[in-house]
Amino acid sequence: MGGNVRHLTDGHARILGYLAFNPGEHDRRFVASTLWPDAGGERAAGNLRAQLWRLRRDGVGLVDSDGHLLSLGDGVLVDVQLLDDWATRLIAGSPTAIDLAWVPRNIDTAEILPGFSDEWIEMERQRLQQRMLHAMECLSREFRLAGRFADALESALVVCQTDPLRESAQETLIETYLSEGNPLVAQRSYAEYRDLVMDELGVEPSPALAQRLDSFLRGEDR
């Protein structure tokens, strides 16, 4: 409440996006060469100076800058960093109660800095998406161990929808079906995944996944 919404230029968004993905202080020359890789060193540095001046002119006081270093100002909250921190706690096995109260419905990081196709942005999107996928699998396991099977299934399904060929996600989903007492649904899910992998890649899923399911259905692993 009481906040101001600012519409950023492409130049503003590039600088703020880079600093958001990369917390801490950064050498201005390195930032300039990353944001404008096709420009020479002097031209890239000039582009950076111009964009920093425009940020100040437009009243976007989010960047601390001196003659050598750039960083986001103290107290600036960044959504991608909050997501990264959330994922880190889950992957490390140390989630808070608040972490377990939120299940993302969509982890498509293509919506981060939409319209930009810079190489560094693509790499950061992929990095964050992989961390989110790992975190969601961990979240599903946390829910399963707590007996929250509906939440566990939802978390696993988000990962499966984002990356249908990801076997670890399918394993998490199947484990949840088995844990909640739905072995036939788990068997159907495995069959659908096997057909998809065969169609897309021409290979079978790993034997370990099939063996886990077979052992449960034979009553050896309950």
For each residue, the residues with C-beta under 8 A, 3 or more apart:
1:
2:
3:
4:
5:
6: 58 59 60
7:
8: 12 13 16 60
9: 12 13 54
10: 13 14 116
11: 14 15 47 50 51 54
12: 8 9 15 16 51 54 55 58 60
13: 8 9 10 16 17 113 116
14: 10 11 17 18 35 51 116 118
15: 11 12 18 19 31 35 48 51 52 55 63 70
16: 8 12 13 19 20 60 62 63 72
17: 13 14 20 21 112 113 116 121
18: 14 15 21 22 26 31 34 35 120
19: 15 16 22 23 26 63 70 71 72
20: 16 17 23 72 78 79 80 81
21: 17 18 80 124 128
22: 18 19 26
23: 19 20 71 72 78 81
24: 71
25: 69 70 71
26: 18 19 22 30 31 69 70 71
27: 30 31 68 69 70
28: 31 32 45 48 65 67 68 69 70
29: 32 33 41 45
30: 26 27 33 34
31: 15 18 26 27 28 34 35 48 70
32: 28 29 35 36 41 44 45 47 48
33: 29 30 36 37 41 44
34: 18 30 31 37 120
35: 14 15 18 31 32 44 47 48 118
36: 32 33 39 43 44 47 48
37: 33 34 44 119
38:
39: 36 43 44 47
40: 43 44
41: 29 32 33 44 45
42: 45 46
43: 36 39 40 46 47
44: 32 33 35 36 37 39 40 41 47 48
45: 28 29 32 41 42 48 49
46: 42 43 49 50
47: 11 32 35 36 39 43 44 50 51
48: 15 28 31 32 35 36 44 45 51 52
49: 45 46 52 53
50: 11 46 47 53 54
51: 11 12 14 15 47 48 54 55
52: 15 48 49 55 56 63 65 70
53: 49 50 56 57
54: 9 11 12 50 51 57 58
55: 12 15 51 52 58 60 61 62 63
56: 52 53 59 60 61
57: 53 54
58: 6 12 54 55
59: 6 56
60: 6 8 12 16 55 56 63
61: 55 56 73
62: 16 55 72 73 76
63: 15 16 19 52 55 60 70 71 72 73
64: 69 70 71 72 73 74
65: 28 52 69 70
66: 69
67: 28
68: 27 28
69: 25 26 27 28 64 65 66
70: 15 19 25 26 27 28 31 52 63 64 65
71: 19 23 24 25 26 63 64
72: 16 19 20 23 62 63 64 76 78
73: 61 62 63 64 76
74: 64
75:
76: 62 72 73
77: 81 82
78: 20 23 72 81 82
79: 20 82 83
80: 20 21 83 84 112 128
81: 20 23 77 78 84 85
82: 77 78 79 85 86
83: 79 80 86 87 128 132
84: 80 81 87 88 128 131
85: 81 82 88 89
86: 82 83 89 90 99 102 135
87: 83 84 90 91 131 132 134 135
88: 84 85 91 92 131 135
89: 85 86 92 94 95 96 99
90: 86 87 93 95 99 134 135 138 139 142
91: 87 88 131 134 135 138
92: 88 89
93: 90 138
94: 89
95: 89 90 99 100 138 139 142
96: 89 99 100
97: 100 101
98: 101 102
99: 86 89 90 95 96 102 139
100: 95 96 97 139 142 143
101: 97 98
102: 86 98 99
103: 139 151 154 155 158
104: 107 132 136 158
105: 158
106: 158
107: 104 129 132 133 136 158 159 162
108: 111 129 162
109: 112 125 126 128 129 132
110: 114 125
111: 108 114
112: 17 80 109 121 124 125 128
113: 13 17 116 121 125
114: 110 111
115:
116: 10 13 14 17 113 121
117: 121 122
118: 14 35 121 122
119: 37 122 123
120: 18 34 123 124
121: 17 112 113 116 117 118 124 125
122: 117 118 119 125 126
123: 119 120 126 127
124: 21 112 120 121 127 128
125: 109 110 112 113 121 122 128 129
126: 109 122 123 129 130
127: 123 124 130 131
128: 21 80 83 84 109 112 124 125 131 132
129: 107 108 109 125 126 132 133 162
130: 126 127 133 134
131: 84 87 88 91 127 128 134 135
132: 83 87 104 107 109 128 129 135 136
133: 107 129 130 136 137 159 162 163 166 169
134: 87 90 91 130 131 137 138
135: 86 87 88 90 91 131 132 138 139
136: 104 107 132 133 139 140 155 156 158 159 169
137: 133 134 140 141 155 156 159 168 169 172
138: 90 91 93 95 134 135 141 142
139: 90 95 99 100 103 135 136 142 143 155
140: 136 137 143 144 151 152 153 155 156 159 172 173 176
141: 137 138 144 145 152 172 175
142: 90 95 100 138 139 145 146
143: 100 139 140 146 148 149 151 152 155
144: 140 141 147 148 149 152 175 176 179
145: 141 142
146: 142 143
147: 144
148: 143 144 151 152
149: 143 144 152 153 176 179 180
150: 153 154
151: 103 140 143 148 154 155
152: 140 141 143 144 148 149 155 156 176 179
153: 140 149 150 156 157 173 176 177 180
154: 103 150 151 157 158
155: 103 136 137 139 140 143 151 152 158 159 172
156: 136 137 140 152 153 159 160 169 172 173 176
157: 153 154 160 161 173
158: 103 104 105 106 107 136 154 155 161 162
159: 107 133 136 137 140 155 156 162 163 166 169 172
160: 156 157 163 164 166 169 170 173
161: 157 158 164
162: 107 108 129 133 158 159 166
163: 133 159 160 166 169
164: 160 161 196
165: 196 197 200 201
166: 133 159 160 162 163 169 170
167: 170 171 193 205 206 209
168: 137 171 172
169: 133 136 137 156 159 160 163 166 172 173
170: 160 166 167 173 174 189 190 193 205 209
171: 167 168 174 175 209 212
172: 137 140 141 155 156 159 168 169 175 176
173: 140 153 156 157 160 169 170 176 177 189
174: 170 171 177 178 186 189 190 209 212 213
175: 141 144 171 172 178 179 212
176: 140 144 149 152 153 156 172 173 179 180
177: 153 173 174 180 182 183 185 186 189
178: 174 175 181 182 183 186 213 216
179: 144 149 152 175 176
180: 149 153 176 177
181: 178
182: 177 178 185 186
183: 177 178 186 187 216 217
184: 187 188
185: 177 182 188 189
186: 174 177 178 182 183 189 190 213 216
187: 183 184 190 191 213 217
188: 184 185 191 192
189: 170 173 174 177 185 186 192 193
190: 170 174 186 187 193 194 205 209 210 213
191: 187 188 194 195
192: 188 189 195 196
193: 167 170 189 190 196 197 205
194: 190 191 197 198 204 205
195: 191 192 198 199
196: 164 165 192 193 199 200
197: 165 193 194 200 201 203 204 205
198: 194 195 201 202 203 204
199: 195 196
200: 165 196 197
201: 165 197 198
202: 198
203: 197 198
204: 194 197 198 207 210
205: 167 170 190 193 194 197 209 210
206: 167 209 210
207: 204 210 211
208: 211 212
209: 167 170 171 174 190 205 206 212 213
210: 190 204 205 206 207 213 214
211: 207 208 214 215
212: 171 174 175 208 209 215 216 221
213: 174 178 186 187 190 209 210 216 217
214: 210 211 217 218
215: 211 212 218 220 221
216: 178 183 186 212 213 219 220 221 222
217: 183 187 213 214
218: 214 215
219: 216 222
220: 215 216
221: 212 215 216
222: 216 219
